[in-house]
Amino acid sequence: MDVLKLIKFAFVVATLLYAVVAISAVGRPDWGRPLLPDQPNAPLFYGFLFTLALVDWVGGFLVGGLAEMPAALRNVPSRSWPQTRLVIAAALVESGAIFGLVLAFLFKDSRVALVACGISAALLLMTPASGGSQEPA
């Protein structure tokens, strides 16, 4: 099995495990419950963390699609660009699931983590695990 595909699989499994942790720690999702809790700063906090998650998801998706190493990273020693690209993209995408897990713990609502983990897993599956080897010059 290709090492990059194994790394990608490990990131997907880790992301899905966050959903399991949220359900076991917070409880089963109650889909009929209002989305925002009755706390004064809840909408602001939800918006802030989901904005961070969205920025990370978009950043991971964009990094995952780069065919060549960006000029800012060309001086950094690395094995190959496809490996570096996959790890950077997967870490960014997975952080969106972590933000969802944090919100699930704070507001005692596992639905947030399930949605965030689902989005992260889907984006990880779309991230290329191979590519033309672009060695730094």
CORKA-V143486 format. One record per run of one state. SS is the DSSP state (H for helix, E for strand, L for the rest). FROM is the first residue (numbers start at 0). TO is the last residue. Records with the same first field share a line. If there is no record, write none. Layout:
SS->FROM-TO / FROM-TO
This chain:
L->0-1 / 26-40 / 64-69 / 73-79 / 107-108 / 126-136
H->2-25 / 41-63 / 70-72 / 80-106 / 109-125
